[in-house]
Structures are given as structure tokens and as C-alpha cells.
Amino acid sequence: MKRTSLFIFCALTVLIAICFIPFNQRVAVKINSSYFNCYQEVFNTSGWENWYPDVKNKQSSVTLINSQDVFEFTIPGGSVLVKKHGSSSSTLSIIKTADKKDFNYTFTVVPNTNQLNTVIIISYRANIINYIIPSLQKKTLQETGIYNFKSHMEDTKQFYGFDIEPGFVSEKNFLVKSKTVPANGIYAEAVAMQKELHNFVGLKHFKQVGDLITQFIRKPGDSVQILVGIPLDKKVSAQSGFLYMYMPPSKVIVACYQGKYQHKKEVYLALEKYMSDKFERPKIAPFEVYADRMPVDSNDVVSFKLNYLVF
């Protein structure tokens, strides 16, 4: 009986010892973003400032050591040292120091077969206990910042600065007013055109079935062509200086903007980058959709949705 108990005790001791033997743990995390964008955000100090905890919250300072291949962030209670494995490598070695303890791990950025996705392989020292208990593995991965990185790359508001979503629009019939005016007179003219449209729709008893849209198209000689349109429930003939336009059903990419109208270029650039990253091709020039009202001057704070019809 004593021998049996001793054998069980020894076996348990060996088993426990085995559970704590360290080994190299590798975990692959899929990121729904292009390889180019992921690589730029991981291998540049400016990228880390966008997504890494503490660094993103401006609670750190950065120091370049010798060259761009090594940089270090000083964070509350410690530091994060990042080292590139040569100019052509896709792997980073990272040492996170907190409470006088070092945590060593690597990030390897790998392109996925789908060009819109990337895989980040995280390697670190672990043991059997860490491997078989999901909560412990998740806690370790949280220490690497990979979940913050994934959230940053996949959330359009974080990465592009605006909420951007793909969608679909059904066919629409538009009554449109078009006019080319000097650039310094676009706001007053656009508001007047909107009023003309609403008055005409009311006079003819047409039924409006959606939000007002507008386009501002630059023309030679510091002039701008303004198109303002109201969606109707049926096709109407062009009349009295108004145009009829038909929009076929289409895929659409929509970006939401709220702020001063003079800064709207930011949402245009963000949406263009998004489309480039997703390999989307535009059908027509983008247009703005207003549920509320159009701007009355460049400093006016407005809300609109920027729409790009795509193939």
C-alpha cells in the first residue's frame, strides 16, 4: 500500500513538473486588414502610437536606439523595447518590462491567401498549464497588445478616422437641379436650389422617398458645378429647369461625417483610402446625403453621409 501511495505521489510530482516545463508557444491571430497596412502599423513607431496600450493613451515616451530598427517606449511602471530582425524581415522581437519582470515575445506578420486579410503569429515562452487553460492564454495574449492591434485595424473609426460601411442601394428616381457658380457662392446657391426643389415637389404633389443628395464638382476658372437632388417615388419628366436622373441598384460604400464643412476633405480622403485598400472601383463621383440640412458656410457644423457607388 505504501509503495502504491509512493508511486502515485511520484507520478503526480512528475506530472506537475512536466506541466511547468516551458516551451515555445505560437498563436496565429487573423486580422481583417491588408498585409501592407498591418506591416506599416507594426513596424513603425508612429503605428504603435495608434494602437499599443499606454502608448496610444499618450502615457509614454519613445526613444530611438541607434537606428530605426530599435525603439523603446517608456510606459508607467516599465518599458517596451522593440527590435526589428533586419530590413527584410517580417518579425519583431519585443521585451515588455513591468514591475521589474520581463516578458519576451515576437510578432511575425504573414500575408494571408486572401489579400484583404493578414495573420500575426505571436511566439512566447509558455507551459502546459498556460496552454490548456484558455483564460491564461488569453491573458498572456492581452499582454502582447495583439487584441488592441486587431481592434484598431478592423474598426474603421479607429483606423480611417470615420465610420465606413459597405452596403447596397436600391434603384432611385431623382429630381435634380444643376447650376455652375463661382466657388465663393456655393453655399447660398446650394441652399436656394434646395428650396426651389422642395417648392417644385410640393407644387407638383410629388412624393419624396429619401434624403436629399448633393455633389460639388470643380470646374475650370474657380467655379463649381452644384447638383442637388431629391429622390421621388416614380419617374418624372425633365421640366422647368429641373432634370430627371435615374440611379440603378448598386453596391455602395458609405462614410459618416460630422464636423465643420470646411474639413470635409478628411472624410473624402479616408473613404478613398478605404476603397483602395478593399480594391473597390467607383462607378461615379461621390455624393453627399443630408438627412437634416446643407451647410450655410464653411464653418457650419453639419452631418452627412458620403456615398460612393462601386462595381
N, C-alpha and C positions, 0 to 999 in steps of 0.2 A: 504494500500500500504506500509505504514511504517512497519507494522507488518510482511508483506511478506519479505521485504528487511532485516529486523532484523533476521527473521528466516533463510534466505539464508546465511546471514553473520555468524550466529551462527553455521549453518551446515558446512560451509566452514572452520570455525575455528576448529571445532571438527575433521573434516576430515584431515586437515593439522596436527593437533596434533597427530591423530592416525598414520599418515604416519611417524612420527618421534619417535613413541614408539619403543624402542629397543626389539629385540627378538634374540634367538639363531639361527643363520643361519648355515645350514650344506650343504656342497657341496662335492660330490664324484667325484674324478678325476681318470680315468683309466690310469694305467701305463703299457706299454707293456714290462714288465720285471718280473722276478720271485720274489716271496714273500721274499725268502731268501736274494737276492741281494738288494731289496728295504729296507728291515729291517736293513741290515748292514749299508747302506748308510745314513739312517735316525737316527739310534740310536747310532752312534759312531762319535766322534768329527772329526776323520780323514775323515769320509764320508762327513760331512758338508763342509770340506775344498775342496772337489771336485766339489760341485755344488751350494752352497749358495752364492748369490751376495755379493760382497765386501770381504767375507771370501775367496772365490775362487780366487779373484784377489789379494790376499796377502795384502789387505789393513786393516787387523785386527790382533788382538792377541787373544789367547784363555786362559781362566783361569778355572781350575777345582775347584769347590767349594765343600768341604767336601768329595766328592766321585765322582765316575764316573757317578752317577745318576744326577748330576747337573753340567752344564758347561756354560760358558758365553763367548761370543765373543764381543770384543770391536771394533766397526766399526766407520767410520767417522761420527761424529755428534751424536753418540749414542751407543747402545749395543743390543745384542740379548742374552737373558737368556733362556736356555733350561733345562727343568726338566722332568725326566722320572717318570712315575706313577708306581714305583715298578719294581722289576726284571722280573716279569712275564707279565707285561702289554705291550700292543701294542700301547699305547697312550703317546704322548709328550705334555706338556704344554709349550708354547713359549710366551715370552714377548719381543716384539721389541720396543725399545725406540729410538725415533728420534725427534730432536728439542723439547726435554723435554715433549713429548707426548708418552704415552704407547699404544701399540696395542697388545691385548691378543688374542691368538688363540691356537687351538690344532691340532695336526696331529694324526690320527689313521690309522695304517697300517693293511689292511684286505686282506687275500688271496682270490683270485678270484676262481671261479669254474674251470677255465682254469688255469693249473699250470704255464703257461707262462706269465700270467697277474696278476697284483695286483691292489687294489683300495686304494687310500689315501682319507680319509674323513677329510675335513677341517671344523672345527667349530669355529665360531666367532660371536660377537655381531653385529647385523645389524638392519636396519629399513626397512619399506615398500618401501621407495624411492630407497634404495640400491638394494632391491630385484627385483623391477620391471624394473629397468634401467640396461640393460646388461653391458654397458660400466662401470658403477660404480662398479658392482660386479666383473668384470674382473680386474679393478684397485686394488680392495681390495685383490683379489687372487694373483695378482702380488706382493703385499707387503709381502705375506707369503713365496714367493720363490718357490711355487709349480710348476710353469711353467718351471723354471730353472731346478728343480729336474726331471721333465718329460723329458725335452730335454736331460739332462745328461744320464738318464737311457736308453733312446731309441736310442740315437746316438752312434753307435758302436765306432766311433772315440773318442768320449769323455769317454765312459765307459771302453772300452777294449784297447784303445790307437791306434787302426788301423781301417781303413775302411774294414768292413766284410759284405759280402752279400751271401745269398743263391742263387743258380742258377741251371742250367741244361746244361749238355754237351751231344752232340750227339756222336754216335759211331765214333771211330777213329782207324786208322791203323798206327802203328809206326814202323819205322826202328830204332833199338836200338843198342847202343854199351855199353858193360858192362865190367868193369875191377875192380879188388880189388888191392888197392895200399896202401902204408904206409900213415898214416894220414897227415904227413908233406909234402906230394907231391900231394895232391888232386887238387890244383889249376892248376898247369902246366898240369897235366894229363887230367883234365876235358876240358881245352881249346884245347889240342891236339885231344881229342876224338871228340869234336865238329867239328874241322877242317876235321878229317877223314870222318865223316858223310857227311858233305857238299860236299866234293870231290867225295865221292862214289855216292851220289844222282845226282851230275852233270854228272858223268861218265855214269851212267845208264839212264840218262834222266828221272828220277822220278820227280814227281811234288809235291813240298812241299805245304801243305794247312793249315799251322798253325804255332804257335810259338814253339820254342824248349823247351823241358822239361828235368828236371834232378832230380835225387834222390841221396842222400848221406846216405848210411846205415852203421852204425857202425858194425864192425866185431871184433872177438877176436884178441888179440895181437896188439892193437893200429893200426888197419888197417881199411880201409873204402872201401865199395863197391860203385863204381860210376856207375850210369846208365844215359846215355844221349840219348834222343830220338827225332826224327823228324817226325811229322805227314805227311803221304802221302795220295794221293787221292785214293789209291787202296791197296789191299793186295799184299804183295810180299813174296817170299820165303827167308828163312834164308840162308845167303851165305857170304863167305869171312870174317868170324869173326863177322858178324852182325846178330842180332836177329830180328825176327818179333814178334810184340806184338799187341794184339787186345784189345781195351778198349770199353766195351759195353756202350750204353747210360746210363746216371746216374744222380742222384741229386748230386750237388757239393756245398761245402761251400768255398768261395774264400776270402782270406785276402790280402790286398795290402801292400807291404813293400818297403820302400826306406830309405837307410842309409848304414852305414858300414856293410859289410858282417859278421864281427865277432859278431855283435849284433843281428843276425837274430833269435836267440833263443827267443827273446821277442815276435816276431810275432807267432812263433810256440806255445808258452805258451798261448798267447791271443786267438788263434784260438781253442786250446784245451778247454779252459775255456768256450768260446762261445758255442762250441758243447755240452759240459757238461750241460750248462745252458739251452740249447734248446732240450736236450735229443736226440741228433743225434749220430748215431753209424757209425764209419768209416768202409769202405769196405777194403781199402788197406792203406799202408803207404802214407803219404802226398808227394806231389812232387811240385817242383818249376817250374814256367813257365816264360821264358825270351823272351820278345819282342825285346830286344836290344842285350845285351851281358852278358856272365857269368863273375863272379869275377876272377881277376888275383891274388889276395892275400886277406888276412883277413881284411886289411884296405881299400880295394876298396869300393867305394860308388856305389851301384847298385840298380836297381829297378826290382822287380819280384812279381809275384802273387803266393801265396801259396794255393795249391788246395788240398782239402780233399774230396774224393768221399764218399758219405754216402748212407745208405739204405733208 
